[in-house]
Amino acid sequence: MQVTYDFSSKNVLLIGGTTGIGRATALAFAKAGAELFVAGIGQEKGDSLKREIVDAGGVCEFAEVDVRDPKAMRALHERAFERFGRIDVAFNNAGVPGKTAPVHELDDDDYSLLMDVNLKGIFHGLRHQVPHMIEQGGGAIVNTSSLFGVMGFATTAVYCASKWGVIGLTNSVALEVARKNIRVNAIAPGSVMTPLLQGMFGSEQGAKDTVLPLIPMGRISDPAEIAQLVLFLSSDASSFITGQAVVIDGGGFVAGADQL
Ligand SMILES: NC(=O)c1ccc[n+]([C@@H]2O[C@H](COP(=O)([O-])OP(=O)(O)OC[C@H]3O[C@@H](n4cnc5c(N)ncnc54)[C@H](O)[C@@H]3O)[C@@H](O)[C@H]2O)c1
């Protein structure tokens, strides 16, 4: 089932959109009438996403940008603001799985990669999105955390730390702009079958072997299901929701330690 949202006349900046959840969300926004500026790593995949949206009659720009690079992030936002005049929705979704190993087997570079992409990358986006939305009188921001942003998981300690950080950032910024007609929320997905999940657990089969036993609903989510939550949190249907991290995980969190 797909709920129909109306994002016609809305402009969306989606960072981390070349594959997985971001790509599915870009397609869902385009289907709902939004005009998109997408960024991420992977020029070819970005171009193919842009083609798919444009061929279907939509509007999409793509720029390859590394969220760790503050200058490139500034330039991305300037380009997006200039292209569309205003950005109504920002979806900060870029993320990497990093190395899956016990904490004592991680080095400084492993730590920096996770924190710089998953947490600092969102900071680099918020710094430009917030003043823009204050100036234009409103907007909605959605940041991607994780189920691993509300629980711990052995062998993903720094990934978890980065995703807990995303929720702290989200909650606090939501309070900073609560009276400015800007809502800031996070999504906290459980397992979604994407390149990142496969990277985290070695392969598609490795991911299934590790996470399926932990999911009460007995399946791994499809990225399109996560996209529906992002559209909800970006739309007026969620007009009184801010500062939340919405878990979308087939029941894994509430099952808790019983499953482990
Ligand atoms: N797949 C899951 O089970 C799951 C669960 C919870 C949260 N998440 C989060 O969802 C988000 C999307 O991941 P996904 O599962 O769709 O995986 P994915 O690998 O398909 O997508 C990751 C996206 O981030 C972008 N990206 C990575 N490094 C970047 C960088 N340095 N600069 C700019 N963009 C960069 C990639 O281009 C891609 O668009 C991530 O933040 C991830 O942590 C995923």
The ligand as an SDF file (V2000), in Angstrom:
LIG
                    3D

 44 48  0  0  0  0  0  0  0  0999 V2000
   19.9300   -0.4150    5.6880 N   0  0  0  0  0  0  0  0  0  0  0  0
   19.6460   -0.4450    6.9700 C   0  0  0  0  0  0  0  0  0  0  0  0
   19.3450   -1.5080    7.5300 O   0  0  0  0  0  0  0  0  0  0  0  0
   19.6650    0.8320    7.7770 C   0  0  0  0  0  0  0  0  0  0  0  0
   19.1220    0.8000    9.0600 C   0  0  0  0  0  0  0  0  0  0  0  0
   19.1320    1.9630    9.8140 C   0  0  0  0  0  0  0  0  0  0  0  0
   19.6710    3.1310    9.2990 C   0  0  0  0  0  0  0  0  0  0  0  0
   20.2080    3.1180    8.0430 N   0  0  0  0  0  0  0  0  0  0  0  0
   20.7440    4.3760    7.5630 C   0  0  0  0  0  0  0  0  0  0  0  0
   20.0860    4.7360    6.3700 O   0  0  0  0  0  0  0  0  0  0  0  0
   20.9170    5.6230    5.6110 C   0  0  0  0  0  0  0  0  0  0  0  0
   20.9240    5.1660    4.1810 C   0  0  0  0  0  0  0  0  0  0  0  0
   21.5720    3.9150    4.1200 O   0  0  0  0  0  0  0  0  0  0  0  0
   21.1070    2.7170    3.1740 P   0  0  0  0  0  0  0  0  0  0  0  0
   20.8430    1.5600    4.0480 O   0  0  0  0  0  0  0  0  0  0  0  0
   20.1060    3.1700    2.2300 O   0  0  0  0  0  0  0  0  0  0  0  0
   22.5120    2.3840    2.4860 O   0  0  0  0  0  0  0  0  0  0  0  0
   23.1600    2.7990    1.1070 P   0  0  0  0  0  0  0  0  0  0  0  0
   24.5730    2.3930    1.1920 O   0  0  0  0  0  0  0  0  0  0  0  0
   22.3240    2.2650   -0.0090 O   0  0  0  0  0  0  0  0  0  0  0  0
   23.0240    4.3990    1.0710 O   0  0  0  0  0  0  0  0  0  0  0  0
   23.9410    5.2580    1.6740 C   0  0  0  0  0  0  0  0  0  0  0  0
   23.8230    6.6070    1.0100 C   0  0  0  0  0  0  0  0  0  0  0  0
   24.7450    7.4870    1.6610 O   0  0  0  0  0  0  0  0  0  0  0  0
   25.5450    8.0980    0.6820 C   0  0  0  0  0  0  0  0  0  0  0  0
   26.8820    8.3530    1.2380 N   0  0  0  0  0  0  0  0  0  0  0  0
   27.7360    7.4920    1.8440 C   0  0  0  0  0  0  0  0  0  0  0  0
   28.8550    8.1350    2.2010 N   0  0  0  0  0  0  0  0  0  0  0  0
   28.6980    9.4300    1.8260 C   0  0  0  0  0  0  0  0  0  0  0  0
   29.5070   10.5740    1.9120 C   0  0  0  0  0  0  0  0  0  0  0  0
   30.7250   10.5500    2.4800 N   0  0  0  0  0  0  0  0  0  0  0  0
   29.0220   11.7340    1.4060 N   0  0  0  0  0  0  0  0  0  0  0  0
   27.8040   11.7880    0.8140 C   0  0  0  0  0  0  0  0  0  0  0  0
   26.9960   10.7360    0.7120 N   0  0  0  0  0  0  0  0  0  0  0  0
   27.4470    9.5640    1.2020 C   0  0  0  0  0  0  0  0  0  0  0  0
   25.6120    7.1520   -0.4920 C   0  0  0  0  0  0  0  0  0  0  0  0
   25.8990    7.8560   -1.6780 O   0  0  0  0  0  0  0  0  0  0  0  0
   24.2000    6.5890   -0.4740 C   0  0  0  0  0  0  0  0  0  0  0  0
   23.3490    7.4660   -1.1650 O   0  0  0  0  0  0  0  0  0  0  0  0
   22.2810    5.6050    6.3090 C   0  0  0  0  0  0  0  0  0  0  0  0
   22.4100    6.7700    7.1020 O   0  0  0  0  0  0  0  0  0  0  0  0
   22.2080    4.3780    7.1840 C   0  0  0  0  0  0  0  0  0  0  0  0
   23.0560    4.4660    8.2870 O   0  0  0  0  0  0  0  0  0  0  0  0
   20.2130    2.0060    7.2710 C   0  0  0  0  0  0  0  0  0  0  0  0
  1  2  1  0
  2  3  2  0
  2  4  1  0
  4  5  1  0
  4 44  2  0
  5  6  2  0
  6  7  1  0
  7  8  2  0
  8  9  1  0
  8 44  1  0
  9 10  1  0
  9 42  1  0
 10 11  1  0
 11 12  1  0
 11 40  1  0
 12 13  1  0
 13 14  1  0
 14 15  2  0
 14 16  1  0
 14 17  1  0
 17 18  1  0
 18 19  2  0
 18 20  1  0
 18 21  1  0
 21 22  1  0
 22 23  1  0
 23 24  1  0
 23 38  1  0
 24 25  1  0
 25 26  1  0
 25 36  1  0
 26 27  1  0
 26 35  1  0
 27 28  2  0
 28 29  1  0
 29 30  1  0
 29 35  2  0
 30 31  1  0
 30 32  2  0
 32 33  1  0
 33 34  2  0
 34 35  1  0
 36 37  1  0
 36 38  1  0
 38 39  1  0
 40 41  1  0
 40 42  1  0
 42 43  1  0
M  CHG  2   8   1  16  -1
M  END
$$$$
